Amino acid sequence: MATAQNTIDHVTLSRLVEANAVNGATVIGQPGGWGVVIKYGMTERALAAKRGSVRIFRKFETLVGYLKGIGVVKYQVDASGFDPAALKLTRSNEGAGTRMKAAHEAAAYDKWFRAQVQEALDDTRPAISDADVKKHFAAKRKELEQRIRATAA
């Protein structure tokens, strides 16, 4: 459809719509869904995703809602490149349960970790100097080494 250089982002498109500068739009069927090309002045640009590539809507209804939401209510549709079979190949619900479980586990870990950090920040006990900690653990190591030598003898 278009390269990243020939794209328009959401913010720019919204501003052009507000300025009544959009002359039209063409919804173009793709193997994985639907894209849209915006016409303004003598220029045509494909709508870009956040990462800069051409944005593809998996559902036509989602694209229609998007366009209507920003104020583009009239457009042409070119469905010649649309392939409904490709929709099934591009994304599967297999593994969705695994992904959701991993997401919940990550959220639970994040919550636990943040609580641990907050608990440490709220701790009112006096701080211990690095030198005191090193001295304490050096004594513990020496004691353990002596115990190991005593049991080995």
Sequence and secondary structure as in RCSB ss.txt:
>XXXX:A:sequence
MATAQNTIDHVTLSRLVEANAVNGATVIGQPGGWGVVIKYGMTERALAAKRGSVRIFRKFETLVGYLKGIGVVKY
QVDASGFDPAALKLTRSNEGAGTRMKAAHEAAAYDKWFRAQVQEALDDTRPAISDADVKKHFAAKRKELEQRIRA
TAA
>XXXX:A:secstr
   GGGEE HHHHHHHHHTT EEEEEEEEETTEEEEEEEETTEEEEEB TTSSB  BSSHHHHHHHHHHHT    
EEE TT  HHHHHHH  STTHHHHHHHHHHHHHHHHHHHHHHHHHHH  S    HHHHHHHHHHHHHHHHHHHHH
HH 
